[in-house]
Amino acid sequence: MTTRPATADSQAAIAEREWDASLTAEFPVEEANPAPALAEKTSQGSLRSNFWWMLSGNAVYALCQWALLAILARLGTPAIVGQYVLAVAVTTPITVFFMLHLRAIQATDTKRDYQFGHYLALRLCAMAFALVVVIGVGLTSGHSGDTFLVITAVAVSAVCDSLSDIVYGLLQQRERLDRIGQSMMLRGLASVLLLSVTIAATGRAFYAILAVACGRLTVLAFFDLRNARQELARTGNPWQASIKPRWEPRRMLQLAKLALPLGLVMMLVVLSTNIPRYFVESYVDQAALGIFGAIGYLSVAGTMAVGALGDSVTPRLARDYACGRRREFGLFVLRLAGLGAALGAAGVLVALVAGGPLLKILYGPVYAERTDVLILTMIAAGIGYVASFSGYAVTAARFFRAQLPLFAAVALVTALGCWWLVPRWGLRGAAVALALSALTQLLGSGLILIYALRANTDDESSLRADGLSRCAS
């Protein structure tokens, strides 16, 4: 989540008019320069082109990510896959929190309150802290030496991904999602190639994952940063065109305060996804965790479509909401929700008709015995697709604070569901807990959107006046 996934203080935050507007009043920012907007306009891609590039990029990247898992499953054992899944489950909540979901802030920053250098500087500082925290958790977790090394390697790879992500935020803001799709393809293919070669040569997952990190760092240096430089050059302002970090503590602190709720919510989103894995590893074993993780990854076909379309429409949803086009905003969200439901139904149908043979072909006969888990996982994924589209809409409306209590509730429901169901039903219980988690997210996001669409006070109209005048011009 894609968001995706998320955004601070209490349930009363839902009633706030616009959190970003109040923050701007508290911390004044520079006026946006209208000249860059004119230059950027010529570089925008069409919605259809952006969608297909993002869909293609997500498809190739997701396929390559699955290939990494499949290589481990075919060449190793479910326990080895479980070790990798556990490493991802340990590192991802930490790294996602420190990423602060800055990409969503960039993509919806229609006034250009912050420059690319501010986002990059904050990302570099935050991810340095993230790496230290992950290593600390790994040292104190009590896992074996090999597991600790894999955790560290996965964290290094995540840091490399986070630097590309900050470039993606810029490109998404300028609606150049074709460049994002191309970068994702390059990163995915490089990962598969380097992992295959390295693990064949060394037989160590640790070295193979480090090789994946090196490949992604190479794509960042020679493709992503070049695209960022070209896009920033369109502004015609050398001060704004630099890709260097801008070490301005006051501005970085303002940006961090703005993004902190998003970072907390994204951590809760990822934590909700990984809580079942913690319970499976604790109450069953690492081999069962490998089976559960591999089966769960098959929902990625729908996830990549949701992510591609969500990333494509977020800037335009943000403009519709900022310009007061509430009816268009609401109808678009309903169409997205319908698409998510259709994707979910298709996944469940495939699991019912061909789940066993599909698992046997992809992973082997051991995995094919758990078609019951696949069906339940696809039901949970279908609910999650609709919830993810709702989350994109909430973020586009910039209701960041309201998402924090929502996803705290989602994580709590997931934990309680796993505590009750996993000891009794094993992997099936974990899948049902995921469905309860997605349903909680969907209901909460729906309530936030209803409030966002109905909010129409004189105070809000005043806050929107500048945006409306620009939309009319």
C-alpha positions as CSV (number, residue, x, y, z in Angstrom):
1,M,0.0,0.0,0.0
2,T,0.6,0.8,-0.9
3,T,0.2,2.3,0.4
4,R,-0.3,1.5,1.5
5,P,-0.4,2.3,2.9
6,A,-0.7,5.5,6.4
7,T,-1.0,8.7,8.6
8,A,-2.5,11.6,15.4
9,D,-3.5,12.1,18.5
10,S,-7.1,10.8,19.1
11,Q,-10.4,10.0,17.4
12,A,-11.3,13.7,17.7
13,A,-8.7,14.4,15.0
14,I,-11.2,13.2,12.4
15,A,-13.2,16.4,13.0
16,E,-10.3,18.7,12.1
17,R,-10.8,20.7,9.0
18,E,-7.4,20.3,7.3
19,W,-4.4,19.3,9.3
20,D,-1.9,20.5,6.7
21,A,-3.6,23.9,6.6
22,S,-3.3,24.3,10.4
23,L,0.3,23.2,10.3
24,T,1.1,25.7,7.6
25,A,-0.5,28.4,9.8
26,E,1.7,27.4,12.6
27,F,4.9,27.0,10.5
28,P,4.7,29.5,7.6
29,V,6.3,28.3,4.4
30,E,7.5,30.1,1.3
31,E,5.1,30.9,-1.4
32,A,5.0,28.4,-4.3
33,N,6.7,29.7,-7.4
34,P,4.2,29.7,-10.2
35,A,6.9,29.4,-12.9
36,P,7.8,25.8,-12.0
37,A,4.1,24.7,-12.2
38,L,4.0,25.9,-15.8
39,A,7.1,24.1,-16.7
40,E,6.0,20.9,-15.0
41,K,2.7,20.9,-16.8
42,T,4.4,20.0,-20.1
43,S,6.0,16.9,-18.6
44,Q,2.8,15.4,-17.2
45,G,1.8,12.0,-18.7
46,S,-1.8,11.1,-19.4
47,L,-3.7,9.1,-16.8
48,R,-3.9,6.1,-19.1
49,S,-0.2,6.2,-19.9
50,N,0.7,6.6,-16.3
51,F,-1.6,3.8,-15.2
52,W,-0.2,1.3,-17.8
53,W,3.4,2.2,-17.0
54,M,2.8,1.8,-13.3
55,L,0.9,-1.4,-13.9
56,S,3.7,-2.8,-16.0
57,G,6.3,-1.7,-13.5
58,N,4.4,-3.1,-10.6
59,A,3.8,-6.4,-12.5
60,V,7.4,-6.9,-13.4
61,Y,8.6,-5.9,-9.9
62,A,6.1,-8.1,-8.1
63,L,6.9,-11.0,-10.4
64,C,10.6,-10.6,-9.6
65,Q,9.8,-10.3,-5.9
66,W,7.9,-13.6,-6.1
67,A,10.8,-15.1,-8.1
68,L,13.1,-14.3,-5.2
69,L,10.8,-16.2,-2.9
70,A,10.3,-19.0,-5.3
71,I,14.0,-19.5,-5.7
72,L,14.4,-19.9,-2.0
73,A,11.4,-22.3,-1.9
74,R,12.7,-24.5,-4.7
75,L,16.3,-24.6,-3.7
76,G,15.8,-24.7,0.0
77,T,13.1,-25.8,2.5
78,P,10.0,-24.1,4.0
79,A,12.2,-23.4,7.1
80,I,14.6,-21.4,5.0
81,V,11.8,-19.5,3.4
82,G,10.4,-18.9,6.9
83,Q,13.8,-17.4,8.0
84,Y,13.6,-14.9,5.1
85,V,9.9,-14.1,5.8
86,L,10.8,-13.6,9.5
87,A,13.6,-11.2,8.6
88,V,11.2,-9.2,6.4
89,A,8.6,-9.2,9.2
90,V,11.1,-7.9,11.7
91,T,12.7,-5.1,9.5
92,T,9.8,-3.8,7.5
93,P,7.7,-2.1,10.3
94,I,10.9,-0.3,11.5
95,T,12.0,0.9,8.1
96,V,8.5,1.8,7.0
97,F,8.1,4.0,10.1
98,F,11.3,5.9,9.5
99,M,10.4,6.4,5.8
100,L,7.6,8.6,7.2
101,H,5.6,7.9,4.0
102,L,7.3,11.0,2.5
103,R,6.3,9.9,-1.0
104,A,2.6,10.6,-0.2
105,I,3.5,14.0,1.2
106,Q,5.4,14.8,-2.0
107,A,2.8,13.5,-4.4
108,T,0.1,15.7,-2.7
109,D,2.2,18.8,-2.2
110,T,0.4,20.8,-4.8
111,K,1.8,24.1,-3.5
112,R,5.4,23.0,-3.5
113,D,5.8,23.8,0.2
114,Y,9.0,21.8,0.3
115,Q,11.8,21.2,-2.2
116,F,13.2,17.8,-3.3
117,G,16.3,18.5,-1.2
118,H,14.3,18.8,2.0
119,Y,12.6,15.4,1.4
120,L,16.0,13.8,0.5
121,A,17.8,15.2,3.6
122,L,15.0,14.0,6.0
123,R,15.0,10.6,4.3
124,L,18.7,10.1,4.7
125,C,18.7,11.1,8.4
126,A,15.7,8.9,9.2
127,M,17.0,5.8,7.4
128,A,20.3,6.1,9.2
129,F,18.3,5.8,12.5
130,A,16.3,3.0,11.0
131,L,19.4,0.9,10.3
132,V,20.7,1.4,13.8
133,V,17.3,0.4,15.3
134,V,17.1,-2.8,13.1
135,I,20.6,-3.9,14.1
136,G,19.7,-3.3,17.7
137,V,16.6,-5.3,17.5
138,G,18.5,-8.1,15.7
139,L,21.1,-8.2,18.4
140,T,18.6,-8.4,21.2
141,S,16.0,-10.7,19.6
142,G,17.8,-13.9,20.5
143,H,17.8,-15.3,16.9
144,S,20.7,-17.3,15.5
145,G,23.7,-15.8,13.8
146,D,22.4,-16.6,10.3
147,T,19.0,-15.1,11.0
148,F,20.6,-11.9,12.4
149,L,22.7,-11.5,9.2
150,V,19.7,-12.0,7.0
151,I,17.8,-9.4,9.0
152,T,20.7,-6.9,8.6
153,A,20.9,-7.6,4.8
154,V,17.2,-7.1,4.4
155,A,17.5,-3.8,6.3
156,V,20.3,-2.6,4.0
157,S,18.2,-3.5,1.0
158,A,15.2,-1.6,2.4
159,V,17.4,1.5,2.9
160,C,18.4,1.4,-0.8
161,D,14.7,1.1,-1.7
162,S,13.8,4.1,0.4
163,L,16.1,6.3,-1.5
164,S,14.5,5.3,-4.8
165,D,11.1,5.9,-3.2
166,I,12.0,9.6,-2.5
167,V,12.7,10.0,-6.2
168,Y,9.4,8.3,-7.0
169,G,7.6,10.9,-4.8
170,L,9.0,13.7,-7.0
171,L,8.1,11.8,-10.2
172,Q,4.6,11.0,-9.0
173,Q,4.1,14.7,-8.0
174,R,5.0,15.7,-11.6
175,E,2.9,12.8,-13.0
176,R,5.9,11.0,-14.6
177,L,4.9,7.6,-13.5
178,D,6.4,6.1,-16.7
179,R,9.8,6.7,-15.2
180,I,8.7,5.1,-11.9
181,G,7.5,2.0,-13.8
182,Q,10.7,1.7,-15.8
183,S,12.8,2.0,-12.6
184,M,10.7,-0.7,-10.9
185,M,11.4,-3.0,-13.8
186,L,15.1,-2.4,-13.7
187,R,15.2,-2.9,-9.9
188,G,13.2,-6.1,-10.1
189,L,15.2,-7.7,-12.9
190,A,18.5,-6.7,-11.3
191,S,17.4,-8.3,-8.0
192,V,16.5,-11.7,-9.6
193,L,19.7,-11.8,-11.6
194,L,22.1,-10.9,-8.8
195,L,20.3,-13.1,-6.2
196,S,20.4,-16.1,-8.6
197,V,24.1,-15.7,-9.4
198,T,25.2,-14.9,-5.9
199,I,23.3,-17.7,-4.2
200,A,24.5,-20.2,-6.8
201,A,28.1,-19.0,-6.2
202,T,28.1,-18.8,-2.4
203,G,25.1,-20.7,-1.2
204,R,24.4,-18.0,1.4
205,A,21.2,-16.0,1.6
206,F,23.0,-13.2,3.4
207,Y,25.4,-12.5,0.5
208,A,22.6,-12.9,-2.0
209,I,20.4,-10.2,-0.4
210,L,23.4,-7.9,-0.1
211,A,23.9,-8.4,-3.9
212,V,20.2,-7.4,-4.4
213,A,20.9,-4.2,-2.4
214,C,23.9,-3.4,-4.6
215,G,21.8,-3.8,-7.7
216,R,19.1,-1.5,-6.4
217,L,21.7,1.1,-5.4
218,T,23.1,1.0,-8.9
219,V,19.6,1.7,-10.4
220,L,19.2,4.6,-8.0
221,A,22.5,6.1,-9.0
222,F,22.4,5.7,-12.7
223,F,18.6,5.9,-13.5
224,D,16.5,7.3,-10.7
225,L,18.7,10.3,-9.8
226,R,19.2,11.1,-13.4
227,N,15.5,11.3,-13.9
228,A,15.1,13.4,-10.8
229,R,17.8,15.9,-12.1
230,Q,16.0,16.1,-15.5
231,E,12.6,16.7,-13.9
232,L,13.9,19.4,-11.5
233,A,15.7,21.1,-14.4
234,R,12.3,21.8,-15.9
235,T,11.6,24.4,-13.3
236,G,14.3,26.7,-14.8
237,N,15.3,27.7,-11.3
238,P,18.8,26.5,-10.3
239,W,17.9,26.9,-6.6
240,Q,15.1,24.4,-7.0
241,A,16.8,22.1,-9.6
242,S,19.5,20.6,-7.4
243,I,19.2,17.0,-6.3
244,K,21.5,17.5,-3.4
245,P,20.1,17.2,0.1
246,R,19.1,20.5,1.7
247,W,20.3,20.5,5.3
248,E,17.9,23.1,6.8
249,P,17.1,21.8,10.3
250,R,14.0,24.1,10.7
251,R,12.4,23.0,7.5
252,M,13.3,19.4,8.0
253,L,11.7,19.5,11.5
254,Q,8.5,21.0,10.0
255,L,8.4,18.3,7.4
256,A,9.1,15.6,9.9
257,K,6.2,16.9,12.1
258,L,3.9,16.9,9.1
259,A,4.9,13.4,8.0
260,L,5.2,11.7,11.5
261,P,1.5,10.6,11.6
262,L,1.9,9.1,8.2
263,G,5.0,7.2,9.3
264,L,3.2,5.9,12.4
265,V,0.2,4.8,10.4
266,M,2.3,3.1,7.7
267,M,4.1,1.3,10.5
268,L,0.8,0.2,11.9
269,V,-0.3,-1.0,8.4
270,V,2.8,-3.1,7.9
271,L,2.7,-4.3,11.5
272,S,-0.9,-5.4,11.0
273,T,0.2,-7.4,8.0
274,N,3.1,-9.0,9.9
275,I,1.4,-9.7,13.2
276,P,0.0,-13.0,11.9
277,R,3.5,-14.0,10.9
278,Y,4.8,-13.4,14.5
279,F,2.0,-15.5,15.9
280,V,2.6,-18.3,13.4
281,E,6.3,-18.4,14.1
282,S,5.5,-18.4,17.9
283,Y,2.6,-20.9,18.0
284,V,3.4,-23.2,15.1
285,D,7.0,-23.2,13.7
286,Q,9.2,-21.5,11.1
287,A,8.3,-24.0,8.4
288,A,4.6,-23.2,8.7
289,L,5.6,-19.5,8.6
290,G,7.4,-20.2,5.2
291,I,4.2,-21.8,3.8
292,F,2.0,-19.0,5.1
293,G,4.3,-16.3,3.7
294,A,4.6,-18.0,0.3
295,I,0.9,-18.5,-0.1
296,G,0.2,-14.9,1.0
297,Y,2.4,-13.5,-1.7
298,L,0.0,-14.8,-4.4
299,S,-2.3,-12.0,-3.6
300,V,0.3,-9.7,-5.2
301,A,-1.4,-9.9,-8.6
302,G,-4.3,-7.8,-7.3
303,T,-2.0,-5.7,-5.0
304,M,0.1,-4.5,-8.0
305,A,-3.0,-3.4,-9.9
306,V,-4.3,-1.5,-6.9
307,G,-0.9,0.1,-6.3
308,A,-0.5,1.1,-9.9
309,L,-3.9,2.7,-10.2
310,G,-3.8,4.2,-6.7
311,D,-0.4,5.9,-7.4
312,S,-1.7,7.1,-10.8
313,V,-4.9,8.7,-9.5
314,T,-3.6,10.1,-6.2
315,P,-2.4,13.5,-7.6
316,R,-5.7,14.1,-9.5
317,L,-7.8,13.0,-6.5
318,A,-5.8,15.5,-4.4
319,R,-6.5,18.3,-6.9
320,D,-10.2,17.4,-7.1
321,Y,-10.5,17.6,-3.3
322,A,-8.4,20.7,-3.0
323,C,-10.4,22.5,-5.7
324,G,-13.7,21.6,-4.0
325,R,-14.8,19.1,-6.7
326,R,-16.3,16.8,-4.0
327,R,-18.8,15.1,-6.3
328,E,-16.2,14.0,-8.8
329,F,-13.9,13.0,-6.0
330,G,-16.6,10.8,-4.4
331,L,-17.7,9.1,-7.7
332,F,-14.1,8.3,-8.6
333,V,-13.6,6.7,-5.2
334,L,-16.7,4.6,-5.6
335,R,-15.5,3.4,-9.0
336,L,-12.1,2.5,-7.5
337,A,-13.9,0.5,-4.7
338,G,-15.9,-1.4,-7.3
339,L,-12.7,-2.3,-9.2
340,G,-11.1,-3.5,-5.9
341,A,-14.1,-5.7,-5.2
342,A,-13.9,-7.2,-8.7
343,L,-10.2,-8.0,-8.3
344,G,-10.9,-9.7,-5.0
345,A,-13.7,-11.8,-6.4
346,A,-11.4,-12.9,-9.3
347,G,-8.7,-14.0,-6.8
348,V,-11.2,-16.0,-4.7
349,L,-12.5,-17.7,-7.9
350,V,-9.0,-18.7,-9.0
351,A,-8.2,-20.1,-5.5
352,L,-11.4,-22.2,-5.5
353,V,-11.0,-23.5,-9.1
354,A,-7.2,-24.0,-9.4
355,G,-5.6,-23.3,-6.0
356,G,-4.1,-26.8,-5.5
357,P,-2.5,-27.2,-8.9
358,L,-1.3,-23.6,-8.8
359,L,0.5,-24.0,-5.5
360,K,2.1,-27.3,-6.6
361,I,3.5,-25.8,-9.8
362,L,4.8,-22.6,-8.1
363,Y,6.1,-24.0,-4.8
364,G,5.8,-27.7,-4.6
365,P,3.5,-30.5,-3.2
366,V,4.0,-29.4,0.5
367,Y,2.4,-26.0,-0.3
368,A,-0.4,-27.6,-2.4
369,E,-1.8,-29.2,0.7
370,R,-2.9,-25.8,2.1
371,T,-5.5,-24.6,-0.5
372,D,-7.8,-23.8,2.5
373,V,-5.3,-21.2,3.6
374,L,-5.1,-19.8,0.0
375,I,-8.8,-19.3,-0.3
376,L,-9.1,-17.5,3.1
377,T,-6.0,-15.4,2.2
378,M,-7.7,-14.3,-1.1
379,I,-10.9,-13.4,0.7
380,A,-8.8,-11.2,3.0
381,A,-6.9,-9.7,0.1
382,G,-10.2,-8.8,-1.7
383,I,-11.4,-6.8,1.3
384,G,-7.9,-5.3,1.5
385,Y,-8.0,-4.1,-2.1
386,V,-11.2,-2.1,-1.5
387,A,-9.7,-0.8,1.8
388,S,-6.5,0.3,0.0
389,F,-8.3,2.3,-2.5
390,S,-10.2,4.0,0.3
391,G,-6.8,4.7,1.9
392,Y,-5.5,6.4,-1.2
393,A,-8.5,8.6,-1.2
394,V,-8.1,9.5,2.5
395,T,-4.4,10.4,1.8
396,A,-5.3,12.4,-1.3
397,A,-7.7,14.5,0.9
398,R,-4.8,14.9,3.3
399,F,-6.6,13.6,6.3
400,F,-3.4,12.3,7.8
401,R,-4.1,12.5,11.5
402,A,-7.4,10.7,11.3
403,Q,-5.6,7.6,9.9
404,L,-3.5,7.1,13.0
405,P,-6.3,6.0,15.4
406,L,-7.8,4.0,12.5
407,F,-4.7,1.9,12.0
408,A,-4.1,1.6,15.7
409,A,-7.5,-0.1,15.8
410,V,-6.6,-2.2,12.8
411,A,-3.4,-3.5,14.5
412,L,-5.3,-4.1,17.7
413,V,-8.0,-6.2,15.9
414,T,-5.3,-8.1,14.1
415,A,-3.4,-8.9,17.3
416,L,-6.6,-9.9,19.1
417,G,-7.7,-12.1,16.2
418,C,-4.4,-13.8,16.0
419,W,-4.2,-14.3,19.8
420,W,-7.6,-16.0,19.7
421,L,-7.5,-17.8,16.3
422,V,-3.9,-18.9,15.6
423,P,-3.5,-21.3,18.6
424,R,-6.9,-22.9,17.7
425,W,-6.8,-22.9,13.8
426,G,-3.2,-22.5,13.0
427,L,-2.6,-21.0,9.5
428,R,-6.3,-20.7,8.8
429,G,-6.7,-18.6,12.0
430,A,-3.9,-16.3,10.7
431,A,-5.7,-15.8,7.4
432,V,-9.1,-15.1,9.1
433,A,-7.3,-12.5,11.3
434,L,-6.0,-10.8,8.2
435,A,-9.6,-10.6,6.8
436,L,-10.8,-9.0,10.1
437,S,-7.9,-6.5,9.8
438,A,-8.8,-5.5,6.3
439,L,-12.5,-5.2,7.2
440,T,-11.7,-2.9,10.1
441,Q,-9.6,-0.7,7.8
442,L,-12.3,-0.6,5.2
443,L,-15.0,0.5,7.7
444,G,-12.8,3.1,9.3
445,S,-11.6,4.6,5.9
446,G,-15.2,4.8,4.8
447,L,-16.2,6.8,7.8
448,I,-13.3,9.2,7.3
449,L,-14.2,9.7,3.6
450,I,-17.9,10.4,4.5
451,Y,-16.8,13.1,6.9
452,A,-14.3,14.5,4.4
453,L,-17.0,14.8,1.7
454,R,-19.6,16.3,4.1
455,A,-17.2,18.9,5.6
456,N,-18.2,22.2,4.1
457,T,-18.0,25.0,6.7
458,D,-17.2,28.6,6.2
459,D,-13.9,28.1,7.9
460,E,-13.0,25.3,5.4
461,S,-14.1,27.4,2.5
462,S,-11.7,30.1,3.6
463,L,-8.9,27.6,3.8
464,R,-9.7,26.4,0.3
465,A,-10.0,29.9,-1.3
466,D,-6.5,30.1,-2.7
467,G,-6.8,26.6,-4.2
468,L,-10.2,27.3,-5.7
469,S,-8.9,30.4,-7.4
470,R,-6.1,28.6,-8.9
471,C,-8.3,25.8,-10.2
472,A,-10.6,28.4,-11.8
473,S,-7.7,30.2,-13.6
